[in-house]
């Protein structure tokens, strides 16, 4: 159990799967199986029922090779410093709509949505109170930097990337679960 916690901690703090396998002297398959097993126990549960504003942004990573971009869209609550939901896929309206649908199923109240000027956000969120512009998304841009610094596979110039989307999904879920479980000084 202690070794498993160390492997997960290493993955959350920037090590890749091959790094963990080499350092902890286990196979890469064992690390991947641990990621899958651990992700099944992780969930994203909002701390509140009401949020003044939710920021939505996207960033990309790669799966299989550098030619296959995968976009990660996620909703971030700067008041409580938690990620409420995320999706992975193409950079299109369908992914944004799916993210909004997942957020609606959380049964939380949101006063304002804040995004950058990406046309997909404007199209999907036109019916809601929607603030558009970089001045409203500074907090989520900082969170993007944190994610890129912590998870090796999300760095822009990295040789580390997932071979399969499912492992990318699981590892990001583990990271979000860990991040959300960190104590927030604003509750």
Secondary structure, DSSP 8 states (H G I E B T S, - for coil): -HHHHHHHHHHHTT--HHHHHHHHT--HHHHHHHHHHHHHT-----S-SEEEEEEEEEEEEEBSSTT-EEEEEEEEETTTTEEEEEEEE-SSHHHHHHHHHHHHTT--EEEEEEE-S-HHHHHHTTTS-EEESGGG-HHHHHHHHHHHHH-GGGSTT-S--BSSHHHHHHHHHHHHHHHHHS--S--
